[in-house]
């Protein structure tokens, strides 16, 4: 099968969407499919997979509480058009088709190729997306199948696009994290337990400030605690707000993929104190696969990832005292950590690429086979096929209530 995949964000900048697209492309390419990926790229000299094509250099714009690096304009449009014309794809898989970057341009420029769209974003009200509806709607009608990476992302599709989507989560190379060996630099002891945080340290919604605010309470029971902070960003943006608290924090900077797997297999707990804007929780799955007990804020997307019974401990979002209490209990109880590790390994297996990619391929095959059918007939065929693979994801506790 000849598969075209479009990512709207700079492909050489770490991010959940980029990692998902990269790993999906590698998985299908390794199984004999002809895969091509199109996305912006910041560094034209860095080595990258030969199936990748750059559509231009990105610009940074604020988006959903973060910074998105996207590309738009005449040059990008020309490159997208040429890539589509040369591709002769059997199926075109567009990620985030409403993001004004390569994704929107590919949706506008696509001809009669069957289109699958994956929605990653979770958000409440969006004036920009609402205002863009008249412009986007004709192109969005080209989409033959919609995928959402979580129930949170699915609710966003329903709210803003008045449509529905099938929930297929992000995939993780579970085996790579499971077989990773601990790094002695990051292995904790009962007297000096280690806790990891991964994310941009200068991006408020990642919640590092909440973790740092919880440290005084944690030090009351665990005076030797070490907090390992991995990710890009200016350290000064944190130290100015917390002063002496940061003296007990070790900033690792942007670490490699190999170091990330080692980090998760080394620490006594992984903390995700995110404040919002998350539609999934891929880092939680990576941590669970690596054997790290997870303590995270109670965002709907995170609760969904943890499953039932929960494979991690949650605390009220933004509550530093509650974080200190939950994390302190996990660090104080070896049996609790062992229980969470076991649940985490089992839960992470549900997100392995062998599981996720099978579902994505089922969508591809169905939209290709039903290319001549009406949209209604195509949806019936897709529902029947996917029903054989998995039952629909559970709704979050908040949605049920």
Secondary structure, DSSP 8 states (H G I E B T S, - for coil): -EEEEE--S-TTS--HHHHHHHHHHHHHHHTT-EEEEEE--S-SSS---TTEEE----EEEEETTEEEEE--SHHHHHHHHHHHHHH--SEEEEESTTSTTHHHHHHHH--SSEEEEEE----S--HHHHHHHHHHHHHHTTEEEEEESSHHHHHHHHHHHS---EE----B-HHHHHT----TTT---SSS-EEEEES-TT-GGG-HHHHHHHHHHHHHH-TT-EEEEES-S-THHHHHHHGGGGGGEEEEES--HHHHHHHHHH-SEEEE---S--S--HHHHHHHHTT--EEEE--HHHHHHHTTTTSEEEE-TT-HHHHHHHHHHHHH-HHHHHHHHHHHHHHHGGGBHHHHHHHHHHHHHHHHHTTTS-HHHHHHHHHHHHHTT-------HHHH-
